[in-house]
Amino acid sequence: MTKASEYRQMNDEQLTHELRQLVEELFRLTVQAATERLDAPSNLRKIRRDIARVKTIQRERELSEGEGVVETATETATETATETATETATETATEEAVAETAADET
């Protein structure tokens, strides 16, 4: 059983390789459990937990990569909304000034 801190030190390729090995080991132990008696049935639980650890770390990394995208999208949306509001305010002020000038001329 490997600690989560050891998995976190691995790169993405190593994690994927480790996950593949763990799934194969789980399959082998499951078949062995179905056909004969296991020496250590607790190994099934340990392997399943290791698989969960690896998948959790992969998901954490996936989400942390996605946060940068979300933050960028939020910043862009905020900038666009600010620019639109400024343009709208400028257009409204211009229209009001034109209306006042027209009213003064009559």
HUNORMO-V259315 format. One record per backbone hydrogen bond with DSSP energy under -0.5 kcal/mol. CO is the residue of the C=O (numbers start at 0). NH is the residue of the N-H. Records with the same first field share a line. If there is no record, write none. Layout:
CO=NH / NH
//
This chain:
2=5 / 6
3=7
4=8
6=9
10=14
11=15
12=16
13=17
14=18
15=19
16=20
17=21
18=22
19=23
20=24
21=25
22=26
23=27
24=28
25=29
26=30
27=31
28=32
29=33
30=34
31=35
39=42
40=43 / 44
41=45
42=46
43=47
44=48
45=49
46=50
47=51
48=52
49=53
50=54
51=55
52=56
53=57
54=58
55=59
56=60
57=61
58=62
59=63
60=64
61=65
62=66
63=67
64=68
65=69
66=70
67=71
68=72
69=73
70=74
71=75
72=76
73=77
74=78
75=79
76=80
77=81
78=82
79=83
80=84
81=85
82=86
83=87
84=88
85=89
86=90
87=91
88=92
89=93
90=94
91=95
92=96
93=97
94=98
95=99
96=100
97=101
98=102
99=103
100=104
101=105
//
